[in-house]
Amino acid sequence: MLLDPAYTVPTVPTAARGVAWLRAHVARFSEGADHARRRALAEDLLAGVDTAALRRPGHAVAKLAAELGLPRVVVGDVAAVARCYQPHTPVTAEADAAVARLVEWCGGAWDEPTAARIGLLVQASAAMEAVVAGAVPPVPATRRVAPDGAVVEVPLTGAPFGAGRHACPGRAHAEALTAGAFHRLHDGPAPLVLPNAWDHASAAALVDAGFAAIGTTSLGVAAAAGLPDAAGVARAETVALARRLVRLPVAVTVDVEAGFGDVRGVAAELADLGVVGVNIEDGRGAALADPVEQAALVRACKDAAPHLFVNARVDTHWLGVDRGSTVERALRYVDAGADGVFVPGLVDEGEIAAVVAAVPVPLNVLAQRDVRTLAELGVRRVSTGSLLFRAALGATVATARAVRDGEPVGEVPSYADVRRLSG
């Protein structure tokens, strides 16, 4: 059916604004001369995209947006439109407003070149979310109108990028985006070393130093705002920081403590900003959460944002409580949808190897052992946690004391170096 010209894409009504306007002006829902002209516009845009840039770590839509000349902050609007893009799905006022903002970002013209640019982002958003969530193919079927007028679904199992005149023109770009997905960073020859930042300057400095992904530290974020860590009171500060960090050209994952009492809401909000992952902990003060209830939080997080890399933190070793339940808890969280397991405080080589052998997802530990040793044990991710923040505090006090006592300060970044990070 994909190759038979008698089977056409469903028609969409014309419209002057909103999602309906977008549908009516892209190649995806066009036939004949309109389709040929609009497809050529999309192909011309894709020809100017550097696929090497798409392979770099980071949020897929943010990377493609940057290549298409748009700011990375459009990710949320693109996601809102993607949820209503297909003609058989209802359109929300939020999605219509998002289209209007995207048109403005594109220069303000409600024309076919603008629609082509937005359409590429929207289709990439929906497909990448499905890919990261494990859907194969990412788009399971497409719709066609048969010669008798009946609407039929055509499976894409054997042709994930379609075929014929409506075949995806961005296959190479889609494959490049998939290769750069945050999940893939856990499959490299060495563990992903994930430094944890507490503000934009610290994150930007780490990006400048060549790190492929950045995490946040809940202690650093909370303490910098004068708030206690792990008390569920730093949601606003956490989201505000995430909003700034997603503008950086790397993948960003965020520590959400225990979910701030609204794990669905915070997961969806962060995903729409362009965050690629979250870390959610089962510690509750000096105690552990009920594993069944914690598994429900993991599942809620995945339900709200299926493409987020959910790193389920098991605090048995960190708190020194019920260490024998570490693997059982980890497996329960994996069953609930966790993409990785984080066991801070796990330092014994035998115990690390045992968790790696028992848990079928990447194991994350703190940088409490040599990274080379951890790699040999099978660890796939090494976080700095609050180490960098605490080291910065220590260096701050030591430098102030040196000034007071007339001692050498030592080498520090210049004013110009720091200013460049925020440029």
N, C-alpha and C positions, 0 to 999 in steps of 0.2 A: 504493500500500500504506500510506503514511503516513496517509492519510485514511480508510482502510477499517477500521472497528472489529473486523472479523473477524481482522485481523492484529494480534496482541498482542505486547507485549515479553516476552522470555523470563522465566520465573519464577525466582526465587532462593529458596533455603531460608532459613528463619528462623534467627536466632542471637542469643545474649545479649551477645556481645562481639566486638570486632575488626572487620575489614573486612566480614566476612559480616553482622554486625549493621548496619553502615552501608548496605550494599546493600539489606537487607531493610526499611529504614525511610525510604528516599528515594523521591521521585516518579519518578525516572528508571527504576526497575525495578518499578513498581507499575501496577496497572490498577484500574478501577472506583472504588468509594468511597474506597479507600486512596489511589489516585492523586490524586483530586480534593482530598482533605484535605491531603495532603502538598504538592501543588503550590501550594495556597493559602498554606501556611506559607512556602514559598520566595518567592512573589510579595510577601507582606507584608514579608519581610526586604529584598527588592530595592527596595521602595517607599521604604524609609528610607535608601537609599544615594544619596549625592550624586555624580551622574555627572561633575560638574565636577571633583571631587576625583580621580576615576579618570583624567581626562585629563592630570593633572599628571605630570611625569616620575617614574619610579620603577619598582620591581618590581611587576608586575601583581598577584600574589597578596598581596603585602605591603600594597598600597593597598586592595584589597578587604577584607582581614582587618581593617585599621584601621577601615574603614567599618562592618564588622559587629561591632565592639567587641572584637576580639582583637588581641594584640600582633603586631608584624611578625615576631617570631622564630618564628612557626608555619610559615613558608615551607618549611623542610626536612621537617617532618612531613607537610605537605600533599602535597609532591612524592612522598614515599615511599608515601603512600596512593594517589595518582593512578596510580602504576605498576601497582597491583594492583586497581584499581577495577572494571574490566569483569569480568563473571561468568565469561568464558572464560579469564581470566588467573589463574595461581597466586598465592596469597597468601603473603607472607613474614612471618616473626616480627617483622621490623623494622616492617612496615606495620601489623600488629596492635597493636604497642606504640605506634606513632604515633597510631592512632585513640584509644587510651586517654588519651594526653596531650592530644589535641585536645578530647576530652570534658571533661577537667578544666579546660582553658582556657575552655570554654563554661559552666562552672558545675558540672560533675560529674554531671548527670542524663543517663542513657542513654534518651532519649526522642526523639520525632519532631521537636520544635523544634531540638534539638541536632543531629540528623542532617541536618535541612534546612540549617543553617548550615554544617556541615562539607561537605555535598554541594556547595553552591555554590562553595566554595573549591576543592574537588578537581576539579570540572568546569572551572572557570576555569583551573586550573593546566595540565591536559592540553591544553585548547584553545589557550591562549596560547603554550605551548611550540611547538605545531604552527604557529601563525600566524607567530611570529617566525622559525621555521625555514623559512618559505616555503610551507607546505602550503596549498593552496586546493582545496576547502574544508578548514578545519582538522580536521574530523572527516569522513573520506571516505565513511563508510557507517555504517548502524545495523542492528541485527538485529531481525527480527520472526519470530514463530511463525505459520506459515500455518494455515488451517483444518484441513489434513490432518496437522498436527503437525510438519511440516518447518520447520527453522530456515533462513531466507533472509536474505541481506544486501541491504539497500536502499541504493543509491548516493545521496549527498546533493549531488551536483554542482550540481543546479539548485535546491537548497534547503539552503544551508549551515547554517541555523538550525532545520532540521526543518520540520514542518508538522503541522497537526491538534492533537490533544489533548496530544501530547508535544513540541510546538514549544518551542524554548528560550524561557523567560520573561524572559531577561536580554539580549536582543539589543542594546538601547541601552547596557547596561553593558559588554557585550563590545566594542562598537564604540568606546566611550570608553576602555577599557583599551588597545585596539590603537592608538588615536591617541596615547596617552601612552607607547608603547613607546620604549625607548632608541634603537633603530634609527632611529626617525622624527626624532629630534633632529638627525640628520645631513642631513635633507632640508629644513631651514628656509631662510628667505631669507638668513640670515647663517650663518657657520660656528659650530659648537658650540664655545664657549670652555670648555675643561675644565681647571679648576684642580686641582692635585695636592696632596693632604694627606698628612701623615705620622703624625698621631695624631687622636684624637677631637676634641680642642679645635680644631685647625686646620680639620678638616672641618666641624664645627658652625659655626664662624665664617664659613666660606665659604657654607654654606647660609643662614645668617642674612643674608649680604650679597646673597642673591638668585640664586645660581648654581643652574641646573637639574640639574646632574649633578656628581659629584665623582669624581676618579681618585685613585689613590695613587701615590707616588713611591718606587721601590725604593731609591734612594739614601737618602732621608729615613727610611724604615722601618728599613733596615739600620743606618745610622749612628746613629740614635737608640737602637738596641740595642747599639751598640758592635761591629757586625759589618761586614764588607766588602760592598760592593754587587756584584751580578753574579757572585757566587761560589756561588750556589745554597744558601746556608746560612741564609736568613732565612724559610723557609717557615712555621715556627710563628708568628713575629712577624707575617707577612703575613696569615695566616688569622685570627689573634687580632684584628688590627685590622679586618679585613673583618667579623668577627662583631659588632663594636661599631658600625661605620659603617652597616650595613644597617638599623639602627634609625632612621636619619635619613630624613626624608620626601623623598628624592631618589634618582635612579639612582646606583648606585655601580659603578665599574669598577676592576679591580685589576691592578697590574703584577706579573706572576709571573716576571719575569726570563726565563730560558730553560725554565721549567717545573719547576724544582727536582728534576729527575730523575724526576718522576712526573706528567707533564702530565695524564694521564687522571684520576688520583686528585685532584689539586688542582683541576682544572676541575669535576669532579663535586661536590667538597666546597664550593667557592665558590658554585656554582649552587644547591645545596641551602640555602645560607645566605640567598640572595636577591640575590646579586651579579648584575648584568646583563651584564657584559663583562670581558674580560681583555686584557692587552697582553703579547704574547710576542715576545721578541727573538731575532735570529739572530746577534748578536755573541757571541763567545767570547773574552773577554779583549781582546787586541789583534788578533784574527783573526775571520774569519767562519765560521759553520757551513756544512757542505756543504748546498747548497740542497735537494737531494733529501731529506736527513735532516730538515732543518727543515720541509719541506712535510709530512713524515710526522707531525711534532709538531703542526702545525696541524690536520691531519686527525684525529689522536687527540683533540685538544681538542674539536673539533666532534662527534665521535662520542660522547664522554663527556657532553657537554651541548650539544645542537644549538641551543638558544635563546640561548646566550651570544653576545654580539657579540665576535668574535675579531679583535683589531687586530694584524695581523702587522707587527712592526717590522723594517725593513730598515736595517742599521747601516753600509751602505757609506759614506755621507757622514759619519756620526758618527765612524767610525774612520779615515776617509780611505783606505779599502781597496777596490780594484776598483769604483770608482764607476760604471763603464760597465755593470755588471751589475745596476744598481738596478731597472730596469724588468723585466728577465728574472726576477729573484728575486721581485719583487712579483707578477707574473703567475703564477708557479709557486705561490705561496702562495694566491692567489685561487682557482686551480684546485683547491687542496686544501681550500677552504672558508672562507678568510678573508673576513670581512665588511668589513674596512677595512685600509688599509695606512698605516703610520707610518714616515716617513723623517726622523728627527731630523738636524739639521745641513744640511738642504736649504734653502738661502736664495736662490740665484740665481733670478731671476724666469723666465728662459727654461727652466731645468731644472725648476722647479716646474710650469710650464705643460705641459711635455713629459710629465711623469709623470701629471698630471691627464688629459691627452688619451689616454694609452696604457693607463691602468689603470681598469677598469670598476667600481671601488668607491670609497667616500669616501677622500680623501687627508687624512692627519693630519700636521701638521708642528709643530715647536716655535714658541713665541712669540718668534721671532727677527726678525720683520718686523712692520710695522703690520698689524693684523688687517684693516683695510679693503683694503689692497693684496692680502693673501692671499685675501680674498673675491673680489676681481676676477679673480684667477688661477684660481679654481675650487676652492680648498682648502675642505674641509667640516668640518674639526676642527682646533682649535688648542690644544695642551697647554702647560702651564707647566713640566712636567717637574720637575726639582729646584730650579727658580728660587725658588719661595716658601720652601722649606726653607733654601736658602742665604741668602736675604734675611733670614729670621728669625734665623739665626745671626749675620749681620752686624749686625742691629739690636740683638741681645742684647749683643754685645761693645761696640758703640758706646754703648749705654745705661750699661753698667757703667763704661766709661771716663769718661762724663760725670759720673756720681756721684763717682767717684774724684777727678776734676779740678775738681769744683765748678762744672760747666757745666750749662746747662739740659738737662733730659731730653727735653723735647718731649712731644707728646700721645700717650698710650697708653690702651688699654682699661682701664676701672676694674675693681676686684675684683668688683663686682656684675655687670658686663657678662660677665666670664668665667664666673662662677659660674652665671649664667643659661643659658649654653650647654650645661651638663651637667645641667640640670634636667629 
